[in-house]
């Protein structure tokens, strides 16, 4: 089954925001910066597990285990970022900062990859929609991305391109991009109360 890239990108961005908050606490030498980093790593590992990314779960849990050891005053490795004196708390804060930096780098890499793949898909769909428009394959009465996609799947000119895209991209990603490119509101935006102030 194709990956729902838009969802993954949103999850990575959510975790990056949490990482920024934990980095801010770490940079200010807040007393609980190591605990915040540990909580962030726990949530990151949980999210990776939900997304089925076993290798990333392992990498993140390894960082969390190293941080937990540092909070107990145990050095699992010595490097330029954590070597030296200053007591258990300062050592734990240094390890917290390094683990946050490493986890953030991994998240940024994943987010860039998903954004690039979505950009490629967007280009492919733009070409398909142009061809569909020229061929008259987009029904004037279509009021949802699903309506458009079904029409393209049934039309002789676009049927094969639709089949190929559906084999390599997730339908939710396709529908979101089709809706964006044709400026068709989603079911959520048409629901009662959508867009109203609170």
C-alpha positions as CSV (number, residue, x, y, z in Angstrom):
1,X,0.0,0.0,0.0
2,X,1.3,3.5,-0.9
3,X,2.3,5.8,2.0
4,X,0.1,8.7,2.9
5,X,2.9,11.2,2.6
6,X,0.8,14.3,3.6
7,X,0.1,12.7,6.9
8,X,3.7,11.7,7.5
9,X,4.9,15.2,6.7
10,X,2.4,16.7,9.2
11,X,3.6,14.3,11.8
12,X,7.3,15.2,11.2
13,X,6.4,18.9,11.3
14,X,4.5,18.4,14.6
15,X,7.5,16.6,16.1
16,X,9.9,19.3,14.8
17,X,7.9,21.9,16.7
18,X,8.1,19.8,19.9
19,X,11.9,19.5,19.2
20,X,12.2,23.3,18.9
21,X,10.5,23.7,22.3
22,X,12.8,21.2,23.9
23,X,15.9,22.7,22.3
24,X,14.8,26.1,23.7
25,X,14.6,24.7,27.2
26,X,18.0,23.0,26.7
27,X,19.6,26.1,25.4
28,X,18.4,28.1,28.4
29,X,19.8,25.4,30.8
30,X,16.3,24.9,32.3
31,X,16.4,22.5,35.2
32,X,14.0,20.1,33.4
33,X,15.6,20.2,30.0
34,X,16.8,16.6,30.2
35,X,13.3,15.4,31.2
36,X,11.7,17.4,28.4
37,X,14.2,15.8,25.9
38,X,13.3,12.4,27.2
39,X,9.6,13.1,26.8
40,X,10.2,14.3,23.3
41,X,12.2,11.2,22.4
42,X,9.5,9.0,23.8
43,X,6.8,10.7,21.7
44,X,9.0,10.6,18.6
45,X,9.6,6.8,19.0
46,X,5.9,6.3,19.5
47,X,5.1,8.2,16.3
48,X,7.7,6.3,14.3
49,X,6.2,3.1,15.6
50,X,2.7,4.2,14.4
51,X,4.2,5.1,11.0
52,X,5.8,1.6,10.8
53,X,9.4,3.0,10.8
54,X,11.2,0.3,12.8
55,X,14.7,1.6,12.2
56,X,13.8,5.1,13.3
57,X,12.1,3.7,16.4
58,X,15.4,1.8,17.3
59,X,17.6,4.9,16.7
60,X,15.3,7.1,18.8
61,X,15.0,4.6,21.7
62,X,18.8,4.3,21.6
63,X,19.1,8.1,22.1
64,X,16.6,8.0,24.9
65,X,18.4,5.1,26.6
66,X,21.7,7.1,26.4
67,X,19.9,10.2,27.9
68,X,18.4,8.1,30.7
69,X,21.8,6.8,31.6
70,X,23.2,10.3,31.6
71,X,20.4,11.5,33.9
72,X,21.7,8.7,36.3
73,X,25.3,10.0,35.8
74,X,26.4,7.1,33.6
75,X,28.5,7.9,30.5
76,X,27.7,5.5,27.6
77,X,30.0,7.4,25.2
78,X,32.4,10.3,25.4
79,X,32.5,12.9,22.7
80,X,33.3,16.6,22.3
81,X,29.7,17.5,23.2
82,X,29.6,15.8,26.5
83,X,33.2,15.4,27.7
84,X,34.3,17.2,30.8
85,X,33.2,17.9,34.4
86,X,30.4,20.0,35.8
87,X,28.4,17.4,37.6
88,X,25.6,15.1,36.8
89,X,23.0,17.8,35.9
90,X,25.3,19.6,33.5
91,X,26.3,16.3,31.9
92,X,22.7,15.3,31.5
93,X,21.9,18.6,29.9
94,X,24.7,18.3,27.4
95,X,23.6,14.8,26.4
96,X,20.0,16.1,26.2
97,X,21.1,18.8,23.8
98,X,23.0,16.4,21.6
99,X,20.2,13.8,21.4
100,X,17.8,16.5,20.5
101,X,20.1,17.7,17.7
102,X,20.5,14.2,16.3
103,X,16.7,13.5,16.5
104,X,15.9,16.8,14.9
105,X,18.3,16.1,12.0
106,X,16.6,12.8,11.4
107,X,13.2,14.4,11.4
108,X,14.3,17.2,9.0
109,X,15.6,14.6,6.6
110,X,12.3,12.7,6.6
111,X,10.3,15.9,6.2
112,X,12.4,17.0,3.2
113,X,11.9,13.7,1.6
114,X,8.2,13.7,2.0
115,X,7.9,17.3,0.8
116,X,10.0,16.4,-2.3
117,X,7.8,13.4,-3.1
118,X,4.6,15.4,-2.7
119,X,6.1,18.1,-5.0
120,X,6.8,15.4,-7.7
121,X,3.3,14.0,-7.3
122,X,1.9,17.5,-7.6
123,X,3.7,18.0,-10.9
124,X,2.4,14.7,-12.2
125,X,-1.2,15.5,-11.3
126,X,-0.9,19.0,-12.8
127,X,0.1,17.5,-16.1
128,X,-2.8,15.0,-15.9
129,X,-5.3,17.6,-15.0
130,X,-4.2,19.8,-18.0
131,X,-4.6,16.8,-20.3
132,X,-8.0,16.0,-18.7
133,X,-9.2,19.5,-19.2
134,X,-8.2,19.6,-22.8
135,X,-10.0,16.2,-23.4
136,X,-13.1,17.4,-21.5
137,X,-12.7,14.7,-18.9
138,X,-13.4,16.9,-15.9
139,X,-17.1,17.1,-15.3
140,X,-18.5,20.6,-14.8
141,X,-20.7,19.3,-12.0
142,X,-17.8,17.8,-10.0
143,X,-18.0,19.1,-6.5
144,X,-15.4,17.0,-4.8
145,X,-11.9,15.6,-5.7
146,X,-13.4,12.1,-5.5
147,X,-15.8,13.0,-8.3
148,X,-13.0,14.3,-10.5
149,X,-10.8,11.3,-9.8
150,X,-13.6,8.8,-10.6
151,X,-14.3,10.7,-13.9
152,X,-10.6,10.6,-14.9
153,X,-10.4,6.9,-14.1
154,X,-13.4,6.3,-16.5
155,X,-12.2,8.5,-19.3
156,X,-10.3,6.9,-22.2
157,X,-7.7,9.7,-22.4
158,X,-6.8,9.7,-18.7
159,X,-7.6,6.1,-17.6
160,X,-4.1,4.7,-18.0
161,X,-2.4,7.7,-16.3
162,X,-4.8,7.4,-13.4
163,X,-4.0,3.7,-13.0
164,X,-0.2,4.3,-13.0
165,X,-0.5,7.1,-10.4
166,X,-2.8,5.0,-8.2
167,X,-0.1,2.3,-8.1
168,X,2.6,4.6,-6.8
169,X,0.8,7.2,-4.7
170,X,-1.8,7.1,-2.0
171,X,-5.3,8.0,-2.9
172,X,-5.6,10.4,0.1
173,X,-2.5,12.3,-1.2
174,X,-3.9,12.4,-4.7
175,X,-7.3,13.7,-3.6
176,X,-5.8,16.4,-1.4
177,X,-3.6,17.7,-4.3
178,X,-6.4,17.4,-6.9
179,X,-8.6,19.5,-4.6
180,X,-5.9,22.1,-4.1
181,X,-5.1,22.4,-7.8
182,X,-8.7,22.6,-8.9
183,X,-9.7,24.7,-5.9
184,X,-12.4,22.3,-4.9
185,X,-13.4,22.5,-1.3
186,X,-13.0,19.3,0.8
187,X,-15.8,17.6,2.7
188,X,-14.4,19.1,5.9
189,X,-14.5,22.7,4.6
190,X,-18.1,22.3,3.5
191,X,-19.3,20.9,6.8
192,X,-21.5,23.0,9.0
193,X,-19.5,25.6,11.0
194,X,-16.4,25.2,9.0
195,X,-14.4,28.4,8.9
196,X,-16.6,30.1,11.5
197,X,-15.0,31.9,14.4
198,X,-15.2,30.4,17.9
